[in-house]
Amino acid sequence: MRRSRRRPNPNLLVPLLATALAVPLAGVPASVAAAQQPAEQVSNGDFAEGLPPWWHTENTPATVLDGTLCADVPGDTANPWDAIIGQNDIALVGGESYELSFTATASVPATISANVQLAAEPYTSALSERVALGAEATQFSYSFTSALTTDTGQVAFQVGGSAEPWTFCLDDVSLRGGEAPPPYEPDTGPRVRVNQVGYLPAGPKHANLVTDSAEPVTWQLADADGTVVDKGTSSPQGVDPTSNQSTHRIDFSDYRRGGAGYTLTADGETSHPFDIRADIYSSLRTDSLAFFYHQRSGVEIEPEYVGDSYARPAGHLQMPPNQGDVEVPCQPGVCDYTLDVSGGWYDAGDHGKYVVNGGISAAQVLSTYERTLHADRADPARLGDGSLAVPEQGNGVPDVLDEARWQVEFLLSMQVPTGQELAGMAHHKVHDENWTGLPLLPHEDPERRELHPASTAATLNLAAVGAQCARLFARYDADFAARCLRAAETAWGAAKAHPARYADPDDGVGGGAYSDTDVTDEFYWAAAELYLTTGSGEYWTEVSSSEHHDADVFTDGGFGWASVAALGMLNLATVPSELSAERLTFVRDAVVRGAQRYVATANAEAYDLPYAPAGYDYVWGSNSQVLNNMVVLATAHDLTGRGEFADAVLTGWDYLLGRNPLNRSYVTGYGEHDARNQHHRFWANQLDTSLPNPPAGSLAGGPNTGIQDPVAAEHLAGCAPALCYIDDIGSWATNEVTINWNAPLAWMASFTDDLATAQPPGGSSCTVSYRVQSEWADGFVAEVVVANTGTAPMRDWTVAWQYAGDQRVTSAWNAQVTQAGRAVTAKSPAWNGTIEPGDSARFGVQGTRHGGSPPPGSFTVNGVPCG
Ligand code: 9MR
């Protein structure tokens, strides 16, 4: 049966309710009646989730379309069991009563065998019925008492034995009776939870222990050989409201030696193994960006760039059975022209392309590059031409910009053409007329594609991205940059002329609705981008008069596709412009305040997570909200260099990479226990083993308290917020991938890789200068500069000296400083752990002293005397 994928159809609710009232169960409350209904043993019997877990014999290809399974039954088979549609793992209990029911048709009269049986020899059946089918959909129902007890039974529709080929269609299969399946228990692995990929040598290193112990317990850190290299005691934290788990914190930040295969043991449990190394985020930077090439529409995905298993033909170029996207009509009554909207990125596991969501995604990919142009510790060469496996390599343009352009061109194509009533606005989206099932490769999608009405939100996304495109492409392709800016300014004008055209929240068949009825933030974002690109006072007036300019846009829940003011604010704070010092300070302070809030959040959370939405209502795609909060922290770090912001970024990564209540890394290919069955029509290995799992670097949406899809609803009812996730391809509400979730993943991986590796490490040649900057009767401030004068990077530096007088350090910045007697040790902060040859690091100390306290004259760096 066709499902309404995102929301129940309110029109259907009324008749259902009326039926329930018309047949009252005297004295039995509805909930009890429901509870007494025998247990359902078949999964996805209405095919709302596509094919799985149904299977078919190879000679009988079956697909699900519009929520009905249809199979091409071959001719010339001898026995019923020569062609089968079935479902395994059916539990049966001997002596219990069951009812098998289904609806079926045959394209020509045919007799099939409907069996409930053992899935392997001797294939003993509990039910075997010969059923005559015709063209008219008929419901069949059979009751039986099982003579079998098994956990591995099977429902099998044996459709072979015909001389001629025919088509078998099946729907609404149900097997009720027996015992309810056991409640779902997630496999949360060892009770010691770590970042399963690893930690930066100079970064914070926290882990969690789930335990009922009220007292601290001892922990041990072991290297790959099992040698204990560090130990300590945990700090009990009580019950974590996001998971209802009682946890302890383990802190081994002081251990800085690099290596692979470390484990942490506490309370008799040993963690998944992890590394300590500086380049942890290097491959993630490119993998997370490669995701976008995989998602490209309208072009072949070539094995040269992705390997054989991820290669596929071009999708939606109007080659049969595809119907789009070269000449796409509007939904009936919406417009009378067609547009070529081929290209762009598929939004997610579906084949829709949405301007709203596509806009923020393109913006964050563009910003991944733009940040490297302006942030102190970033190097644009890391994202330059040749850095990604894309066909545009070697064209002299940074690959990440090539990738973004693929989407920007699509966004531009969604603009309503000149001469039309809404010229300059952007169509909200293009997608299939009906939802398709899984698996389904893009080039095999037979659905009609349609343009949906223009919306103000889409138009402003186009304006914002067009403006950002113009300034980034100006030096690579002036014509394209000019086209981007023209489209952006036209879109801005059209949005001002039509400021309240909202996408219909019920327009969610065949694609997501992405509706948003507050576009004041889109106006703010677009005005900010247009101002940054053009410097025009007109746009500044729009920015400064917006309610968002003075508001706290860095909320607990974070920004996302429907609330984008933060994007404007972040770029105003970081992209060079004509802003006066006072105005720049105003926006930078806002970013820093937002980051301070997220630091406070992380410090208060059991898993140090910089995300705590009101009521812990983890939203659809919560992992991207975590990442967007990390983007704010990272930007504040770029602006201030303050270590607390970098630390909160790193503990955010810990959560995403496995140190969380489910002990699950949400990034495919990263960590021991990673998400790998995300909802996707091609990367559908869970449904068809000939298809791949998602490629490395694909982010799962993550815990979602709404659990809107049937798989989540069935398995996760009553879940604690951070546990509302299941790595099942059917769970589109907790386990999909999307371009707007991978975009902040890429931004953050790029930032963190810069933080950890784009700067120095260490050799033996160095100088340290200690300069007293100011002193007063009983205090002083001194700046220390450590320079690497050798040829090798100086990693994880520690500077040490002895005071000759009575100086006592009371505070320090840009280094972690401790003092024992006269001996002072200053360790590099997480974000500045390496000093390249020819480079230096600076930090400062403030302290007390009482006259006649000369500054120190000799120093060591990493134990080696330094001039
Ligand atoms: O990410 C979107 C989320 O914020 C919304 O709450 C949800 C329901 O409207 O839709 C999500 O977006 C989905 C889109 O509608 C269709 N493509 C897949 C997206 C991720 O699940």
Residues whose N, C-alpha, C, O or C-beta is under 5 A from the ligand:
A	BS01	9MR	D347 A348 D350 G511 G512 A513 Y514 W620 G621 W732 E736 T738
